């Protein structure tokens, strides 16, 4: 989990991202993500996003758009809708928890630009 958190915070500050879960191909769990402020850094690793930075996310399965903080998106990826874990309210039909079960169970995310 920590590897995902650290990597996502660095890559998200560098440029818009596409984050994909490693399960299925219906577009659920594939997010096109932009920083709401658009304040990207010039080179990868120069900076990282903060938990409170705002994101604009579009899910590929139905192209709906959601706005969440970095912290809420990370909580969604790890804990899904689990109450009290910080993900907030999501319109997605999916359940999050993309890392559940570890790599052996297909629980991983791909971060690409």
Buried (B, 14 or more C-beta within 10 A) or exposed (E): EEEBBEEBBBBBBBEBBBBBBBBEEEBBBBBBBBBEEEEBBEEEEEBBBEBEBBBBBBBBBEEEEBEBBBBBBBBBBBBBBBEEBBBBEBEBEBBBBBBBEEEEEBBBBEBEE
